[in-house]
Amino acid sequence: MTTITISVPKAFAQKIDEKAQEEGFATRSEFIRSLVRNYLSKEPPYGSDKWWEWSDTKALEDIRKGRVKRFESVNEAIKWLNS
C-alpha cells in the first residue's frame, strides 16, 4: 500500500473523525479509503441486474465490517429513518 499525506483544517479533521466513528471505522484512514473507493467505483444504472449484484456485494461488505444498524422493532426503524 502507498501512503498519501493530505493537510486539512483542524475542524475538517474533527468532522472526519466524528463521521468515521459514527460509521464504525476503526481509523480515519480506513474511512477515507472507503470514501475514495466508493468515489472511484462506477455504480451501474439503478435497477439493472448489474446494479443489484453491485448493491448486494456492497451490503455484504458492510455487514462483514460491522457497519450495520440494528433495531428492536419496526417502529424504531421507522423513527430512525424519519429522523
FENWO-V537460 format. One record per residue. N is the residue number from 0. RES is the residue in one small letter. SS is DSSP state (h for helix, s for strand, l for the rest). PHI is phi in radians with two decimals (NA if undefined). Layout:
n:N res:RES ss:SS phi:PHI
n:N res:RES ss:SS phi:PHI
This chain:
n:0 res:m ss:l phi:NA
n:1 res:t ss:l phi:-1.76
n:2 res:t ss:l phi:-1.65
n:3 res:i ss:l phi:-2.14
n:4 res:t ss:l phi:-1.89
n:5 res:i ss:l phi:-2.27
n:6 res:s ss:l phi:-1.98
n:7 res:v ss:l phi:-2.39
n:8 res:p ss:l phi:-1.05
n:9 res:k ss:h phi:-0.97
n:10 res:a ss:h phi:-1.08
n:11 res:f ss:h phi:-1.16
n:12 res:a ss:h phi:-1.11
n:13 res:q ss:h phi:-1.12
n:14 res:k ss:h phi:-1.15
n:15 res:i ss:h phi:-1.05
n:16 res:d ss:h phi:-1.07
n:17 res:e ss:h phi:-1.07
n:18 res:k ss:h phi:-1.14
n:19 res:a ss:h phi:-1.05
n:20 res:q ss:h phi:-1.15
n:21 res:e ss:h phi:-1.00
n:22 res:e ss:l phi:-1.50
n:23 res:g ss:l phi:1.51
n:24 res:f ss:l phi:-1.46
n:25 res:a ss:l phi:-1.29
n:26 res:t ss:l phi:-2.44
n:27 res:r ss:h phi:-1.17
n:28 res:s ss:h phi:-1.08
n:29 res:e ss:h phi:-1.05
n:30 res:f ss:h phi:-1.09
n:31 res:i ss:h phi:-1.16
n:32 res:r ss:h phi:-1.02
n:33 res:s ss:h phi:-1.11
n:34 res:l ss:h phi:-1.08
n:35 res:v ss:h phi:-1.16
n:36 res:r ss:h phi:-1.02
n:37 res:n ss:h phi:-1.14
n:38 res:y ss:h phi:-1.13
n:39 res:l ss:h phi:-1.38
n:40 res:s ss:l phi:-1.33
n:41 res:k ss:l phi:-1.66
n:42 res:e ss:l phi:-1.32
n:43 res:p ss:l phi:-1.12
n:44 res:p ss:l phi:-0.96
n:45 res:y ss:l phi:-0.97
n:46 res:g ss:l phi:1.53
n:47 res:s ss:l phi:-1.27
n:48 res:d ss:h phi:-0.99
n:49 res:k ss:h phi:-1.09
n:50 res:w ss:h phi:-1.12
n:51 res:w ss:h phi:-1.09
n:52 res:e ss:h phi:-1.10
n:53 res:w ss:h phi:-1.07
n:54 res:s ss:h phi:-1.10
n:55 res:d ss:h phi:-1.06
n:56 res:t ss:h phi:-1.08
n:57 res:k ss:h phi:-1.11
n:58 res:a ss:h phi:-1.10
n:59 res:l ss:h phi:-1.13
n:60 res:e ss:h phi:-1.10
n:61 res:d ss:h phi:-1.08
n:62 res:i ss:h phi:-1.11
n:63 res:r ss:h phi:-1.04
n:64 res:k ss:l phi:-1.55
n:65 res:g ss:l phi:1.36
n:66 res:r ss:l phi:-1.55
n:67 res:v ss:l phi:-2.32
n:68 res:k ss:l phi:-2.17
n:69 res:r ss:l phi:-1.82
n:70 res:f ss:l phi:-2.20
n:71 res:e ss:l phi:-1.41
n:72 res:s ss:l phi:-2.70
n:73 res:v ss:h phi:-1.11
n:74 res:n ss:h phi:-1.07
n:75 res:e ss:h phi:-1.12
n:76 res:a ss:h phi:-1.13
n:77 res:i ss:h phi:-1.10
n:78 res:k ss:h phi:-1.06
n:79 res:w ss:h phi:-1.10
n:80 res:l ss:h phi:-1.11
n:81 res:n ss:l phi:-1.51
n:82 res:s ss:l phi:-1.46
